[in-house]
Amino acid sequence: MRVPQKIKNFMWRACCNAMLTKQALVKRTIISDPSCDRCSSATESPLHALWSCSEIDVVWADRNHSGFSDFKQLVSWIVEEGKHIELFAFTVWAIWNQRNQVRVRAPAVALHHVAEIIKYRIACRVTQSSFINMVAAPSCELGQDKLRRRGVLTGKCFRNRRGGQGRKWLGFGFLH
């Protein structure tokens, strides 16, 4: 899987139920209510928070299979079916990141923008580093403009070592 190490680590934690979901926080007696903040109708487990919550339907357009008992089973199904595992990994990481930003009341991308941002990043082979230096490629300019008009992408011009201009994009520093 060609994704940054932090996303591989995140996927491993999700598969091992080692994420700090509300279910895990209740088990450790840190909080008392395990219900999901988004839908308030189910216990927030890794599978629920990243896949089966009704509030994240806007992210998962093709979620026609939902009979999984845990996140590890979901990942196994995605691999067996030949789905795009990198796209899946980036997307669940973005969902979790957005959830955490909302929980601490920090600026966060709207859930309905998550899927298009991730598809854009995968298409342009943009990885999730702390800073991303990207010279606009002709095939990706339309995508950048579309996302920028919607207020999803923000960036500053910079000069690279050769004196050319490019853009510096801040990881997932997107504002809605």
Secondary structure as UniProt FT lines:
FT   HELIX           5..15
FT   TURN            16..17
FT   HELIX           22..27
FT   TURN            28..29
FT   TURN            37..39
FT   HELIX           46..47
FT   HELIX           48..52
FT   HELIX           54..56
FT   TURN            57..59
FT   TURN            61..62
FT   HELIX           71..80
FT   TURN            81..82
FT   HELIX           85..103
FT   TURN            104..105
FT   HELIX           111..123
FT   TURN            124..125
FT   STRAND          131..134
FT   HELIX           138..149
FT   TURN            150..151
FT   STRAND          155..159
FT   TURN            161..162
FT   STRAND          165..170
FT   TURN            171..172
//
